[in-house]
Amino acid sequence: MEYLDMVRQIVAAEHNAKTLAEEGRRQQEQLQAGLEGEIDRLRADYMERARRRVELVEQTERAGAEETIARLDEKQRQAMKRVETVYEQNREAWADTLFSLIVGERP
C-alpha cells in the first residue's frame, strides 16, 4: 500500500502543480490586461491634459495677439490723426505750391 499512496501523492502533487501553474497563468493574464488598461487610461489622461494645456496656450497667445493688434490699431489711428492735422494745417500752402509749380511760377 505504501507504493500506492506514494503514487497517489505524486499524482496529487502533479495535479496541484498544474493547478498552480494554470492559476499563475490566469493571474499573469489578468495582470497584463490590468496593466494594458492602466496604460490606456494613463495615455488618455495625459492626452486630455495635453489638450487642455494646448488650448490654454492658444487662448493666451490669441489674447496676446489681440492685445498687440489693438495697440497697433491705436498707433495707426493716432498716426492718421496726426497726418490729417498736418494736412489741415498745410493744405492751402501745399495747394499754392503745387499750383505755382504746375504753372511755372516760383513760390
DSSP file (Angstrom, degrees, kcal/mol; ACC not computed):
  #  RESIDUE AA STRUCTURE BP1 BP2  ACC     N-H-->O    O-->H-N    N-H-->O    O-->H-N    TCO  KAPPA ALPHA  PHI   PSI    X-CA   Y-CA   Z-CA
    1    1 A M     >        0   0    0      0, 0.0     4,-2.6     0, 0.0     5,-0.3   0.000 360.0 360.0 360.0 -30.2    0.0    0.0    0.0
    2    2 A E  H  >  +     0   0    0      1,-0.2     4,-2.0     2,-0.2     5,-0.1   0.885 360.0  51.6 -59.1 -38.3    2.8    2.3    0.6
    3    3 A Y  H  > S+     0   0    0      2,-0.2     4,-2.2     1,-0.2    -1,-0.2   0.913 109.3  50.2 -65.0 -43.2    3.7    2.3   -3.0
    4    4 A L  H  > S+     0   0    0      1,-0.2     4,-2.5     2,-0.2    -2,-0.2   0.885 109.9  50.5 -63.7 -40.1    0.1    3.1   -4.0
    5    5 A D  H  X S+     0   0    0     -4,-2.6     4,-2.5     1,-0.2    -1,-0.2   0.892 109.5  51.4 -64.3 -39.3    0.0    6.0   -1.5
    6    6 A M  H  X S+     0   0    0     -4,-2.0     4,-2.3    -5,-0.3    -2,-0.2   0.910 110.4  48.1 -65.4 -41.5    3.2    7.3   -2.9
    7    7 A V  H  X S+     0   0    0     -4,-2.2     4,-2.8     2,-0.2    -2,-0.2   0.909 111.7  50.6 -64.7 -42.6    1.8    7.2   -6.5
    8    8 A R  H  X S+     0   0    0     -4,-2.5     4,-3.0     2,-0.2    -2,-0.2   0.911 110.7  49.0 -61.4 -42.2   -1.3    9.0   -5.3
    9    9 A Q  H  X S+     0   0    0     -4,-2.5     4,-2.9     2,-0.2    -1,-0.2   0.899 111.6  49.3 -64.2 -40.4    0.7   11.7   -3.7
   10   10 A I  H  X S+     0   0    0     -4,-2.3     4,-2.6     2,-0.2    -2,-0.2   0.935 113.4  46.0 -64.7 -45.2    2.8   12.1   -6.8
   11   11 A V  H  X S+     0   0    0     -4,-2.8     4,-2.6     2,-0.2    -2,-0.2   0.913 114.6  48.2 -63.1 -43.1   -0.4   12.3   -8.9
   12   12 A A  H  X S+     0   0    0     -4,-3.0     4,-3.0     2,-0.2    -2,-0.2   0.911 111.9  49.3 -64.5 -41.9   -1.9   14.8   -6.4
   13   13 A A  H  X S+     0   0    0     -4,-2.9     4,-2.6     2,-0.2    -2,-0.2   0.907 112.1  48.5 -63.6 -41.0    1.3   16.8   -6.4
   14   14 A E  H  X S+     0   0    0     -4,-2.6     4,-2.5     2,-0.2    -2,-0.2   0.914 112.1  48.8 -65.4 -41.3    1.3   16.9  -10.2
   15   15 A H  H  X S+     0   0    0     -4,-2.6     4,-2.5     2,-0.2    -2,-0.2   0.927 112.6  48.0 -63.2 -44.7   -2.3   17.9  -10.3
   16   16 A N  H  X S+     0   0    0     -4,-3.0     4,-3.0     2,-0.2    -2,-0.2   0.895 110.6  52.0 -62.0 -39.7   -1.7   20.7   -7.7
   17   17 A A  H  X S+     0   0    0     -4,-2.6     4,-2.7     2,-0.2    -2,-0.2   0.916 110.7  47.4 -63.9 -42.6    1.3   21.8   -9.7
   18   18 A K  H  X S+     0   0    0     -4,-2.5     4,-2.7     2,-0.2    -2,-0.2   0.910 113.0  49.3 -63.8 -41.0   -0.8   22.0  -12.9
   19   19 A T  H  X S+     0   0    0     -4,-2.5     4,-2.6     2,-0.2    -2,-0.2   0.922 112.9  46.8 -63.8 -44.1   -3.5   23.9  -11.0
   20   20 A L  H  X S+     0   0    0     -4,-3.0     4,-2.5     2,-0.2    -2,-0.2   0.902 112.6  49.7 -64.8 -40.3   -0.9   26.3   -9.5
   21   21 A A  H  X S+     0   0    0     -4,-2.7     4,-2.4     2,-0.2    -2,-0.2   0.916 112.5  47.2 -64.3 -43.0    0.6   26.8  -13.0
   22   22 A E  H  X S+     0   0    0     -4,-2.7     4,-2.6     2,-0.2    -2,-0.2   0.912 112.4  49.5 -65.4 -41.8   -2.8   27.5  -14.5
   23   23 A E  H  X S+     0   0    0     -4,-2.6     4,-2.7     2,-0.2    -2,-0.2   0.899 110.4  51.3 -62.3 -40.7   -3.7   29.9  -11.7
   24   24 A G  H  X S+     0   0    0     -4,-2.5     4,-2.4     2,-0.2    -2,-0.2   0.905 110.3  49.0 -62.4 -42.2   -0.3   31.6  -12.2
   25   25 A R  H  X S+     0   0    0     -4,-2.4     4,-2.6     2,-0.2    -2,-0.2   0.916 111.7  48.9 -63.7 -43.2   -1.0   32.0  -16.0
   26   26 A R  H  X S+     0   0    0     -4,-2.6     4,-2.6     2,-0.2    -2,-0.2   0.921 112.4  48.0 -62.6 -43.7   -4.5   33.4  -15.2
   27   27 A Q  H  X S+     0   0    0     -4,-2.7     4,-2.9     2,-0.2    -1,-0.2   0.901 111.3  50.7 -63.8 -40.2   -3.1   35.9  -12.8
   28   28 A Q  H  X S+     0   0    0     -4,-2.4     4,-2.9     2,-0.2    -2,-0.2   0.924 111.4  47.9 -63.9 -43.4   -0.4   36.9  -15.2
   29   29 A E  H  X S+     0   0    0     -4,-2.6     4,-2.8     2,-0.2    -2,-0.2   0.910 113.3  47.9 -62.4 -42.2   -3.0   37.4  -18.0
   30   30 A Q  H  X S+     0   0    0     -4,-2.6     4,-2.8     2,-0.2    -2,-0.2   0.911 112.9  48.5 -63.8 -42.3   -5.2   39.4  -15.6
   31   31 A L  H  X S+     0   0    0     -4,-2.9     4,-2.9     2,-0.2    -2,-0.2   0.921 112.3  48.6 -63.1 -43.9   -2.2   41.5  -14.5
   32   32 A Q  H  X S+     0   0    0     -4,-2.9     4,-2.7     2,-0.2    -2,-0.2   0.925 113.3  46.8 -62.4 -44.9   -1.2   42.0  -18.2
   33   33 A A  H  X S+     0   0    0     -4,-2.8     4,-2.5     2,-0.2    -2,-0.2   0.906 113.3  49.7 -63.7 -40.9   -4.8   43.1  -19.0
   34   34 A G  H  X S+     0   0    0     -4,-2.8     4,-2.5     2,-0.2    -2,-0.2   0.908 111.7  48.3 -63.7 -41.9   -4.9   45.3  -16.0
   35   35 A L  H  X S+     0   0    0     -4,-2.9     4,-2.8     2,-0.2    -2,-0.2   0.912 111.3  49.7 -65.5 -42.3   -1.6   46.9  -16.9
   36   36 A E  H  X S+     0   0    0     -4,-2.7     4,-2.6     2,-0.2    -2,-0.2   0.908 111.9  48.8 -62.8 -41.1   -2.7   47.5  -20.5
   37   37 A G  H  X S+     0   0    0     -4,-2.5     4,-2.5     2,-0.2    -2,-0.2   0.908 112.3  48.2 -62.8 -41.9   -5.9   49.1  -19.2
   38   38 A E  H  X S+     0   0    0     -4,-2.5     4,-2.9     2,-0.2    -2,-0.2   0.895 111.0  50.8 -65.5 -40.5   -3.9   51.3  -16.8
   39   39 A I  H  X S+     0   0    0     -4,-2.8     4,-2.8     2,-0.2    -2,-0.2   0.929 111.8  47.5 -62.7 -44.7   -1.5   52.2  -19.7
   40   40 A D  H  X S+     0   0    0     -4,-2.6     4,-2.6     2,-0.2    -2,-0.2   0.914 113.1  48.5 -62.3 -42.4   -4.5   53.1  -21.9
   41   41 A R  H  X S+     0   0    0     -4,-2.5     4,-2.6     2,-0.2    -2,-0.2   0.926 113.3  46.7 -63.6 -45.2   -6.1   55.1  -19.1
   42   42 A L  H  X S+     0   0    0     -4,-2.9     4,-3.0     2,-0.2     5,-0.2   0.912 112.2  50.7 -63.1 -42.2   -2.8   57.0  -18.3
   43   43 A R  H  X S+     0   0    0     -4,-2.8     4,-2.6     2,-0.2    -2,-0.2   0.933 112.6  46.0 -61.0 -46.1   -2.3   57.7  -22.0
   44   44 A A  H  X S+     0   0    0     -4,-2.6     4,-2.4     2,-0.2    -1,-0.2   0.902 113.4  50.1 -63.7 -40.3   -5.9   59.1  -22.4
   45   45 A D  H  X S+     0   0    0     -4,-2.6     4,-2.4     2,-0.2    -2,-0.2   0.928 112.2  46.6 -63.9 -45.6   -5.4   61.1  -19.2
   46   46 A Y  H  X S+     0   0    0     -4,-3.0     4,-2.6     1,-0.2    -2,-0.2   0.900 112.1  51.2 -64.0 -40.6   -2.1   62.6  -20.4
   47   47 A M  H  X S+     0   0    0     -4,-2.6     4,-2.6    -5,-0.2    -1,-0.2   0.909 110.4  48.7 -64.1 -41.2   -3.6   63.3  -23.8
   48   48 A E  H  X S+     0   0    0     -4,-2.4     4,-2.4     2,-0.2    -2,-0.2   0.916 112.5  48.0 -65.1 -42.4   -6.5   65.2  -22.2
   49   49 A R  H  X S+     0   0    0     -4,-2.4     4,-2.4     2,-0.2    -2,-0.2   0.907 112.1  49.9 -63.6 -40.4   -4.2   67.2  -20.0
   50   50 A A  H  X S+     0   0    0     -4,-2.6     4,-2.8     2,-0.2    -2,-0.2   0.907 109.6  51.2 -64.8 -41.0   -2.0   68.0  -23.0
   51   51 A R  H  X S+     0   0    0     -4,-2.6     4,-2.7     1,-0.2    -2,-0.2   0.924 110.6  48.8 -61.2 -43.7   -5.1   69.1  -25.0
   52   52 A R  H  X S+     0   0    0     -4,-2.4     4,-2.4     2,-0.2    -2,-0.2   0.911 112.4  48.2 -63.1 -41.2   -6.1   71.4  -22.1
   53   53 A R  H  X S+     0   0    0     -4,-2.4     4,-2.7     2,-0.2    -2,-0.2   0.917 111.7  49.1 -65.6 -42.6   -2.7   72.8  -21.9
   54   54 A V  H  X S+     0   0    0     -4,-2.8     4,-2.8     2,-0.2    -2,-0.2   0.917 111.6  50.0 -62.1 -42.5   -2.5   73.4  -25.7
   55   55 A E  H  X S+     0   0    0     -4,-2.7     4,-2.6     2,-0.2    -2,-0.2   0.912 110.8  49.3 -62.2 -42.1   -5.9   75.1  -25.5
   56   56 A L  H  X S+     0   0    0     -4,-2.4     4,-2.5     2,-0.2    -2,-0.2   0.917 111.8  48.3 -63.5 -43.0   -4.8   77.3  -22.7
   57   57 A V  H  X S+     0   0    0     -4,-2.7     4,-3.1     2,-0.2     5,-0.2   0.914 111.3  50.8 -63.0 -42.7   -1.6   78.3  -24.6
   58   58 A E  H  X S+     0   0    0     -4,-2.8     4,-2.9     2,-0.2    -2,-0.2   0.921 111.2  48.0 -61.1 -43.5   -3.7   79.0  -27.7
   59   59 A Q  H  X S+     0   0    0     -4,-2.6     4,-2.6     2,-0.2    -2,-0.2   0.916 113.6  47.5 -62.9 -42.9   -6.1   81.2  -25.6
   60   60 A T  H  X S+     0   0    0     -4,-2.5     4,-2.4     2,-0.2    -2,-0.2   0.931 114.3  46.2 -64.2 -45.8   -3.1   83.0  -24.1
   61   61 A E  H  X S+     0   0    0     -4,-3.1     4,-2.7     2,-0.2    -2,-0.2   0.911 112.9  50.3 -62.8 -42.6   -1.4   83.5  -27.4
   62   62 A R  H  X S+     0   0    0     -4,-2.9     4,-2.7    -5,-0.2    -2,-0.2   0.922 110.9  48.7 -62.5 -43.9   -4.7   84.7  -29.0
   63   63 A A  H  X S+     0   0    0     -4,-2.6     4,-2.2     1,-0.2    -1,-0.2   0.915 112.4  48.9 -62.9 -41.9   -5.3   87.2  -26.2
   64   64 A G  H  X S+     0   0    0     -4,-2.4     4,-2.4     2,-0.2    -2,-0.2   0.905 112.1  48.5 -62.8 -41.9   -1.7   88.5  -26.6
   65   65 A A  H  X S+     0   0    0     -4,-2.7     4,-2.8     2,-0.2    -2,-0.2   0.907 111.0  50.0 -65.9 -41.4   -2.1   88.8  -30.3
   66   66 A E  H  X S+     0   0    0     -4,-2.7     4,-2.4     2,-0.2    -1,-0.2   0.891 111.0  49.8 -64.2 -38.3   -5.4   90.6  -30.0
   67   67 A E  H  X S+     0   0    0     -4,-2.2     4,-2.3     2,-0.2    -2,-0.2   0.919 111.6  48.3 -65.5 -43.2   -3.8   93.0  -27.5
   68   68 A T  H  X S+     0   0    0     -4,-2.4     4,-2.6     2,-0.2    -2,-0.2   0.920 111.9  49.7 -62.3 -44.1   -0.9   93.6  -29.8
   69   69 A I  H  X S+     0   0    0     -4,-2.8     4,-2.9     1,-0.2    -2,-0.2   0.911 109.5  51.6 -61.9 -42.1   -3.3   94.2  -32.7
   70   70 A A  H  X S+     0   0    0     -4,-2.4     4,-2.1     2,-0.2    -1,-0.2   0.911 110.8  48.1 -62.1 -41.7   -5.3   96.7  -30.6
   71   71 A R  H  X S+     0   0    0     -4,-2.3     4,-2.4     2,-0.2    -2,-0.2   0.920 113.2  47.7 -64.1 -43.0   -2.1   98.6  -29.7
   72   72 A L  H  X S+     0   0    0     -4,-2.6     4,-2.6     2,-0.2    -2,-0.2   0.896 110.2  52.4 -65.5 -39.9   -1.1   98.7  -33.3
   73   73 A D  H  X S+     0   0    0     -4,-2.9     4,-2.6     2,-0.2    -1,-0.2   0.907 110.1  48.8 -60.9 -41.0   -4.6   99.9  -34.4
   74   74 A E  H  X S+     0   0    0     -4,-2.1     4,-2.5     2,-0.2    -2,-0.2   0.906 110.7  50.0 -66.2 -41.2   -4.4  102.7  -31.8
   75   75 A K  H  X S+     0   0    0     -4,-2.4     4,-2.5     2,-0.2    -2,-0.2   0.920 112.2  48.1 -62.0 -42.4   -0.9  103.7  -33.0
   76   76 A Q  H  X S+     0   0    0     -4,-2.6     4,-2.7     2,-0.2     5,-0.2   0.916 110.8  51.0 -63.9 -43.0   -2.2  103.7  -36.6
   77   77 A R  H  X S+     0   0    0     -4,-2.6     4,-2.1     1,-0.2    -2,-0.2   0.915 112.3  46.7 -60.5 -43.3   -5.3  105.8  -35.6
   78   78 A Q  H  X S+     0   0    0     -4,-2.5     4,-2.2     2,-0.2    -1,-0.2   0.899 111.9  50.6 -66.2 -40.1   -3.1  108.3  -33.8
   79   79 A A  H  X S+     0   0    0     -4,-2.5     4,-2.5     2,-0.2    -2,-0.2   0.917 111.0  48.6 -64.1 -42.9   -0.7  108.5  -36.8
   80   80 A M  H  X S+     0   0    0     -4,-2.7     4,-2.7     1,-0.2    -1,-0.2   0.878 109.3  53.1 -64.1 -37.2   -3.6  109.1  -39.2
   81   81 A K  H  X S+     0   0    0     -4,-2.1     4,-2.2    -5,-0.2    -1,-0.2   0.911 110.2  47.6 -63.6 -41.8   -4.9  111.8  -36.9
   82   82 A R  H  X S+     0   0    0     -4,-2.2     4,-2.7     2,-0.2    -2,-0.2   0.914 111.8  50.1 -64.1 -42.7   -1.5  113.5  -36.9
   83   83 A V  H  X S+     0   0    0     -4,-2.5     4,-2.6     1,-0.2    -2,-0.2   0.925 111.7  48.1 -61.8 -44.5   -1.4  113.2  -40.7
   84   84 A E  H  X S+     0   0    0     -4,-2.7     4,-2.7     2,-0.2    -1,-0.2   0.885 111.5  50.6 -64.3 -38.0   -4.9  114.7  -41.0
   85   85 A T  H  X S+     0   0    0     -4,-2.2     4,-2.2     2,-0.2    -2,-0.2   0.938 112.1  46.2 -64.4 -46.3   -3.9  117.5  -38.6
   86   86 A V  H  X S+     0   0    0     -4,-2.7     4,-2.2     2,-0.2    -2,-0.2   0.897 112.7  51.7 -62.8 -40.1   -0.8  118.3  -40.6
   87   87 A Y  H  X S+     0   0    0     -4,-2.6     4,-1.5    -5,-0.2    -2,-0.2   0.942 110.0  48.0 -61.3 -47.7   -2.8  118.2  -43.8
   88   88 A E  H  < S+     0   0    0     -4,-2.7     4,-0.3     1,-0.2    -1,-0.2   0.886 114.2  47.5 -61.0 -38.2   -5.4  120.6  -42.4
   89   89 A Q  H  < S+     0   0    0     -4,-2.2    -1,-0.2     1,-0.2     4,-0.2   0.849 124.5  29.4 -71.1 -34.1   -2.7  123.0  -41.3
   90   90 A N  H  X S+     0   0    0     -4,-2.2     4,-2.8    -5,-0.2     5,-0.3   0.350  86.6 104.8-110.9   4.6   -0.8  122.9  -44.6
   91   91 A R  H  X S+     0   0    0     -4,-1.5     4,-2.6     1,-0.2     5,-0.2   0.919  85.0  44.2 -56.0 -49.9   -3.5  122.3  -47.2
   92   92 A E  H  > S+     0   0    0     -4,-0.3     4,-2.6     1,-0.2    -1,-0.2   0.922 114.8  48.1 -63.8 -44.5   -3.6  125.8  -48.5
   93   93 A A  H  > S+     0   0    0     -4,-0.2     4,-2.5     2,-0.2    -1,-0.2   0.909 113.6  47.8 -64.4 -41.0    0.2  126.2  -48.6
   94   94 A W  H  X S+     0   0    0     -4,-2.8     4,-2.9     2,-0.2     5,-0.2   0.914 111.3  50.2 -65.8 -42.5    0.6  122.9  -50.4
   95   95 A A  H  X S+     0   0    0     -4,-2.6     4,-2.5    -5,-0.3    -2,-0.2   0.924 112.1  47.8 -61.8 -43.5   -2.1  123.7  -52.9
   96   96 A D  H  X S+     0   0    0     -4,-2.6     4,-2.6     2,-0.2    -2,-0.2   0.922 112.5  49.2 -62.5 -43.9   -0.5  127.1  -53.6
   97   97 A T  H  X S+     0   0    0     -4,-2.5     4,-2.4     2,-0.2    -2,-0.2   0.930 112.5  47.1 -62.1 -46.3    2.9  125.5  -54.0
   98   98 A L  H  X S+     0   0    0     -4,-2.9     4,-2.4     2,-0.2    -1,-0.2   0.914 112.1  50.5 -62.4 -43.0    1.6  122.8  -56.4
   99   99 A F  H  X S+     0   0    0     -4,-2.5     4,-2.4    -5,-0.2     6,-0.2   0.926 111.3  48.5 -60.9 -44.6   -0.3  125.4  -58.4
  100  100 A S  H  X>S+     0   0    0     -4,-2.6     5,-1.8     1,-0.2     4,-0.8   0.895 112.1  48.9 -63.4 -40.4    2.8  127.5  -58.7
  101  101 A L  H  <5S+     0   0    0     -4,-2.4    -1,-0.2     3,-0.2    -2,-0.2   0.883 112.0  49.1 -66.7 -37.9    4.9  124.5  -59.8
  102  102 A I  H  <5S+     0   0    0     -4,-2.4    -2,-0.2     1,-0.2    -1,-0.2   0.907 115.2  41.8 -70.6 -41.5    2.4  123.5  -62.4
  103  103 A V  H  <5S-     0   0    0     -4,-2.4    -1,-0.2    -5,-0.2    -2,-0.2   0.525 117.5-109.9 -86.5  -3.9    2.0  126.9  -64.0
  104  104 A G  T  <5S+     0   0    0     -4,-0.8     2,-0.2     1,-0.3    -3,-0.2   0.565  71.8 133.3  93.3   8.6    5.7  127.6  -63.8
  105  105 A E      < -     0   0    0     -5,-1.8    -1,-0.3    -6,-0.2    -2,-0.1  -0.612  55.4-122.0 -89.4 153.4    5.9  130.2  -61.2
  106  106 A R              0   0    0     -2,-0.2    -5,-0.0     1,-0.1    -1,-0.0  -0.794 360.0 360.0 -91.8 134.7    8.4  130.1  -58.3
  107  107 A P              0   0    0      0, 0.0    -1,-0.1     0, 0.0   -10,-0.0   0.494 360.0 360.0 -71.1 360.0    6.8  130.2  -54.9
